[in-house]
């Protein structure tokens, strides 16, 4: 099973490369990502979180499950909604569980990309699914949810991670 990379690992701060090969290896990677995500009770996981610098994420949240390669995120509703958010790559050193904080994100988004067979994917999302898509897409750009927090709050989380 693939290990979840944690804050401090350079792969998490690097812009991921596009997926170019839509082959058996990609299908295996997607399955491994789901396994790693489920093993730690996650709802979304991006390639860099398992050390694979590819623009790919998987998700299983709010009754929706899937994957998107080379996602492009568009904000449909810019009204910001604050809600608790954590990250598998920012665990508490004491207990290994994600550290949660209130993060403001766009209320509605559309993600477009490709599936494992290189077919177009287009998903409109609101609520927790929209939050997940924004969170995972940011991972592909080398960003973490703590980057959206006020500096003092981010610092407190970093001291625990």
N, C-alpha and C positions, 0 to 999 in steps of 0.2 A: 504494500500500500504506500502511496505517495505521502510524504510528510508535508504538513502545512508549514510554510515559511513564516517567520515572525519578524516583527519590526526590528530593523537593524540589518536585515539581509538586503544587500544591494539590489537584488532582482525586484524587490517591491518598490523601488524608487527609480526604475528604469522604464522608459516607454517600450511597450511590447511591440514585436514585429508582426506584420500581417500574416495570417494563415495563407499559405500558397498551395499546399498539397492536401487535397481532399481525398485521402486514401484510407486504407485499412488502419494505418498508424493513427490517424486522426480519430477514427471511430473508437479505437482502443483508448486513446487519451481521454476522450469524452467520458467513457465508462469509468476510467480510473478517477476522473475528477468527481463524478457522482459518488463513487465509493468513498473517497476521501472526505467529501462534504457530509455525507450521511454519517460517517464514523464519528464526527464531532458535532452532530446535530445542527449543521449549518443549513442555510436556505439559499445561498449563492456562493459561487467560488470562481475566481478568475485564474487563468493560466499562471500568471506570476506567483500566485499564492502556493503553487506546488513546484515552483522553480522553473516553469516553462514560460519563457518570454514570448508568448504568442497571443494575439488578439482574439481570445476565446473565453467565454464564460458559460457556466451552467447555472440553473436555478430550479428550485422547487419550493414555491411559496404561493400562498393564497389560492390554492387549488390549480395552479399552473406550473407545469414542468417543461423544461426544454434547455436548449443551448443556442448560442449565437456566436458565429465566427465573424470577425471583422466588423463589429457593431459600430453603427453611427447613431448617436443619440440626438434627438431633436426635442426641445422643450415645447410642449403644446400649451401648457398653462403655467406661467411663471410665478403664480402666487406661491409663496413659500409656506411650507407646512413643517413645523418642528415636531419631531418624534424621537423616541429613544432608538439609538442605533449602536451596534457593536460590530466587531470584526474578528474573524477567526485568526487573523494575523496580528492582532493587538490583544493578546491574552494577559490576564493578571498573573504575575509570577507566582503568587501564593497558591492559586487554585486552578490555573490553566484555562479559566473561562473568559470569554470576551468581556472587555470593559465597556460599559454602555455610557452614552452621553446623549443629550438632546442635540440633534442636528437638523438644521433647516434645509429642505430640498424642494425642488419644483413639484407642484401638485400633480402635473400630468406630463408624460413624455411619450415619444414614439421611438422605438429602437428598430433599426433596419440592418440587415446583414445577410449572412448565408447560413444554411444548415450543413450538416456533415456530408450531404450529397451535393453541395454547392447550389442548392435551390434557394431562391430569395425568401427571406423571413422579414415580416413587418408586423410589429406588435405595438398596439396602443396600450398604455398602462396608466393607472392611477393608484393611489394608496400605497400599500406595502410593495406591490410589484414594481411600481414606478421608482420607489426608493431603492429597491434591490438593483434595478437596471442602472440607476445613476451611480450607486456604490460600486458595482462591478466594473462599469465602464471607466470609472476613475482609476481603479486598480490598473487598467491597461495603459493608462497615461502616467503611471508612477506616482499616483496620489493615494493618500489614505484619509479616512473620515476625520482623523484628528487635525488634518490640515484646514478643515472648515471651522474649527473651534477657536474661540478666543485664546490668545497665547497662554494665559494663566491656567485655563482649563486643560488645554492640550498638554501643558507641562506636568500637571498633576497626573494625568493619565500616563504620560511617558515614564514618570517615576515609578508607577505601579507595574508597568509592562516589562 
